[in-house]
Amino acid sequence: MSIAAEPQDNGARRAAGPVFAGVMFASAALIFLLQPMFSRMVTPLLGGSPAVWNTSMVFFQGALLIGYVYAHRIARLKSLQTQLYIHAGVIATACVTLFIVGGGLKIVVSDALGAPDTRTPILWLLGVLTLSVGLPYAAISATAPLLQSWYARTGRSDAHDPYYLYAASNLGSLLGLAAYPVIVEPLLGISAQSVSWATGFLLVGAAILGAGYVALRSGGLATAGADEAAPVSTWGDRLFWMAAAAAPSSLMLGVTSHISTDVASAPFLWVIPLALYLLTFVFAFGKNADAWRDPVALLQPIALAALIVAYTQNEFVFTLGANLVCFFLSALVCHLALSARRPPVGRLTEFYMWVSIGGVLGGAATALLAPVIFNDVYEYPLALAAVALFLPRRDRPLPQYAALAIAIAAIAVALIRFLFQDGAFVPFWEPNTVGLGDWGQLGGILLVGLLVLAAGSEPEYSRPASIGVAAILGVAAIARLRFEQDGIQFADVLMSGGIMGFGVLVLLAHRRQIVREIVAIMGFLLAATVVVVFLTRGQGLDQPLLFMILGVIAVGILANRSKPALAAGLVLAAFIAVHVNSADRKLAFQGRSFFGVTRVVEYPNLPDGTLRVMMHGTTIHGAQYVTGERTRDPLTYYHPDTGLGRATLAGLARFPQARLGLIGLGSGSTACLKRPQDTLTIFEIDPMVVKFSTETDVFTYAPQCAPDATIVLGDARLGVQDLPDNSLDVLVVDAFSSDAVPAHLLTKEAISLYLQKLSPNGVVVLHLSNRNLDLVGEASRVVREGGFGALWASTDSAPSADYYTSFATSVMVVTRDQATANSLLLGADWYPVEESTGRAWSDEYINMIRPLIATLGN
């Protein structure tokens, strides 16, 4: 079939390379500036929940898909000139919508749908995103596949393989993501960001059309004949593309939820997983992608093992690092598999369309479907298990990289167990700190790791080294039983059998494929048996037993690469083992909503009765004795002797009949700090928390102490704003999403709003306890710039045999002037706020990196 060409312009052809790369870079940077920027704008309307970002990401993935479908359809048109005219019309229409919605060339949150509905927040948020930025985002999202399609028509020597431009696009995305929390957010207010982005959209739109004109003048192909001549994609290809894109998309949102829940719901944390996700595309679609396949196949199982071990240690920094590294390598596994199966350039736009569909499905499954069908974050280990399906398949028995992975994993586990005991670092160089048995165990595991490495290095070493591993572990298993001083227990027998089984696995791993399959099944059955036994007994696993299970699973995964489904099952078995190990308390109730997972654990038969503890993420949100004589005693942070309890009581004491407001219900402990004559208004955004604390008998603080309390469901700041002035006397701000404080509740405008709704001598009590962010410093800046009065205190937990009686707290009271704050007579351990340099948080400016750095510095 003959294909006509435009008149050639060699200058345009030479310019096509840098022009197309530059435009793709700029458009991608613009796309990924919008994502954190608009999510930052809309997050305060839904209480600062991390789920806002995940839902927004699903929307952006959906808009990206629409852009890719549009690019796929328009690229099939024969005339490049016609494509340019159509795309110019789309960009112009997008600019018009910006003017209509924003009242000018700017981005705003559309108010067409009214106030957010916290009972169906996802639908409201998706609607607002669609009206506010849907068309501009979809139009600019079409750039990557559309420009690559145009580049293929330039007639350049590399026009047959424009996939490397995708790497340039993702580098631009990385720059946009990195620039927002580091440069844009700290330097520009949200209004300036809005205008700057809309202006950038107009300029980049013109640049995209300019690139199309360069392609038109370059004299390349002028019809869609190349697309028609390419081999037709099969449904097997399309399903593979979708699946390989869905798993990392799901993982990205899972990791984002984890770190946002336990630190802060803020752009500087949102962008880290997304940046790593984009970086994997850069590696996978670069010109040297093949060089990454074997190293990644080595490192990903090691990172997975480190992640599983991290969950047994309960160390935040270790767990965070393991999550990010494992996510990066797992996403890279999938995207390398995508790159290896990419079609010829004639099917380029179709390929990106199906990849985008997979990304939408993975993101939607995590952000929209999982919260409905799961009551915990089970989608995360499921996605990690799915990654195993895309590892490179190897038929060679115990190949060298697998042996190296097993060896490194064994040595790493040995060092972790040796250097960190009971959550603390062991100074092993000090006399009598480490026993002879510990040194012997370390040496044995190190030797096993080295022998495994030898077994996979050369065929002639395989059998003797494997026999050595089996012999050492067999002796260790016998010694464990022989020298057990307290009598041999069932767990000891399982442990010893597992140690022997580990040795047998390594011994047989170098044999034929059928033997390796049998070995993997044995490992899976062993792990499953142990898990079932301990589930039925309601016991946790001791750490050596847990590590044994994980070791068996690691060998099964690494030595059986030709059976990906089995490897995926072993990954799930590992997470089940960790889950069983952490089940050292009774989970009485659990619920999941848009705002996260709320758990209630129960400790029956304590000296003072049955105790229930509410948890969100890793943070305790109150506890109550639901039987006995202490059912009305506020516990944890809310005990009368804590800083929070003292400040609340002091504020109430100023008024004969106080009107108390509470932002953040939790277990409802604060209700029992008020007096019978006081009234209570509760502002809570999570319907699940309201259900547990007021609508059922899970917690009874509020029903017992404030049965007539008014509950306002929705974002607290919007709820307070609707109150008449002088409606409250004391307002306690205790709104957490796990340890992540919604920053919009601590801005100058927010504090001014609270004081406006209080009586002249009213008191705002800010609960600022946080493990990861220096919120006292940020609140001090707000007080300084706002000219408010304030006192703050950091109190230790009160001495008690009951751990849950009281917790250490950081609290600040804020009043209209300093004289009012001083009149509270809180005591000598309450101090005026310190002078803090730097710009205070406001609705225009929030810098979340600063309080994190301050905490790390201390």
Secondary structure, DSSP 8 states (H G I E B T S, - for coil): ----B----HHHHHHHHHHHHHHHHHHHHHHHHHHHHHHHHHGGGGTT-THHHHHHHHHHHHHHHHHHHHHHHHTTSS-HHHHHHHHHHHHHHHHHHHHHHHSSSS-----TT-S--TTSHHHHHHHHHHHHHHHHHHHHHTHHHHHHHHHTTS--TTTT-TTHHHHHHHHHHHHHHHHIIIIIHHHS-HHHHHHHHHHHHHHHHHHHHHHHHHHHHTT-B-SSHHHHHS----HHHHHHHHHHHHHHHHHHHHHHHHHHHHT-SSHHHHHHHHHHHHHHHHHHTSTTGGGGHHHHHHHHHHHHHHHHHHHHHT-HHHHHHHHHHHHHHHHHHHHHHHHHT---GGGHHHHHHHHHHHHHHHHHIIIIIHHHH-SS-THHHHHHHHHGGGS----SSS-HHHHHHHHHHHHHHHHHHHHEETTEE--TTSTTSS-HHHHHHHHHHHHHHHHHHHHHH-HHHHHHHHHHHHHHHHHHHHHHHHT-TT---HHHHHHHHHHHHHHHHHHHTTS-HHHHHHHHHHHHHHHHHHHHHHHHHT----HHHHHHHHHHHHHHHHT-TT-HHHHHHHHHHHHHHHHHHH--SEEEEEEEETTEEEEEEEEEEETTEEEEEEEETTEEEEEEE-SSS-TT---GGGSTTSHHHHHHHHHHHTSTT-EEEEE--TT-GGGGTS-TT-EEEEEE--HHHHIIIIISSS--HHHHH-TT-EEEES-HHHHHHTS-TT-EEEEEE---BTTB--GGGSSHHHHHHHHHHEEEEEEEEEE---SS--HHHHHHHHHHHHT-EEEEEEE-----SSTTS---EEEEEEESSHHHHHTT---TT-EE-----S----SS---SHHHHHHHHH-
